[in-house]
């Protein structure tokens, strides 16, 4: 899918269920070494959300929603089924969703909010560049394709 629609917001999907039971299962799994979520490591310390995360989101200039696997609306659920979790998706004004950062992108950050901010801004810049290039593509045949008044 070519990124042409305007960005409406970002959605981060944790690799865990929400709510008291889901979060308790994740904490127990993390302690036992059977559960891991790279996005959780970026957004949270062992006891609460990182203040650095809140500061970074406040500076983005675009809404950023964090959700759990059992809280996803249909479009995000479909994208998560296709691309996996954890992940960050762009929610576009036309109602579509496209991937921004996926599991490997998040894992490499090692829980760093600063690293996440750099990776996110780079991914959004690539998306914007691709959108500009896509919208600048000529429509119809070009003179070089044998049409027009070439002699």
RATAZI-V577382 format. One record per residue. N is the residue number from 1. D_FIRST is the distance of its C-alpha to the first C-alpha in whole Angstrom. Layout:
BEGIN
N;D_FIRST / N;D_FIRST
END
This chain:
BEGIN
1;0 / 2;4 / 3;6 / 4;9 / 5;10 / 6;14 / 7;14 / 8;17 / 9;18 / 10;17 / 11;18 / 12;20 / 13;20 / 14;24 / 15;24 / 16;27 / 17;29 / 18;30 / 19;33 / 20;37 / 21;37 / 22;33 / 23;34 / 24;37 / 25;36 / 26;33 / 27;36 / 28;39 / 29;36 / 30;35 / 31;39 / 32;40 / 33;37 / 34;35 / 35;32 / 36;30 / 37;27 / 38;26 / 39;25 / 40;28 / 41;30 / 42;28 / 43;29 / 44;32 / 45;35 / 46;37 / 47;39 / 48;36 / 49;33 / 50;34 / 51;35 / 52;33 / 53;30 / 54;31 / 55;32 / 56;28 / 57;26 / 58;29 / 59;28 / 60;24 / 61;24 / 62;22 / 63;22 / 64;22 / 65;22 / 66;24 / 67;24 / 68;25 / 69;24 / 70;26 / 71;25 / 72;21 / 73;20 / 74;18 / 75;15 / 76;15 / 77;17 / 78;15 / 79;12 / 80;16 / 81;16 / 82;13 / 83;14 / 84;17 / 85;20 / 86;21 / 87;17 / 88;16 / 89;13 / 90;12 / 91;13 / 92;12 / 93;15 / 94;13 / 95;13 / 96;10 / 97;10 / 98;8 / 99;10 / 100;13 / 101;16 / 102;16 / 103;20 / 104;20 / 105;20 / 106;22 / 107;25 / 108;25 / 109;26 / 110;29 / 111;29 / 112;29 / 113;28 / 114;29 / 115;27 / 116;24 / 117;24 / 118;24 / 119;21 / 120;19 / 121;20 / 122;19 / 123;15 / 124;15 / 125;17 / 126;14 / 127;11 / 128;14 / 129;14 / 130;11 / 131;11 / 132;14 / 133;14 / 134;11 / 135;13 / 136;16 / 137;15 / 138;18 / 139;18 / 140;20 / 141;22 / 142;24 / 143;27 / 144;27 / 145;26 / 146;29 / 147;29 / 148;32 / 149;35 / 150;35 / 151;38
END
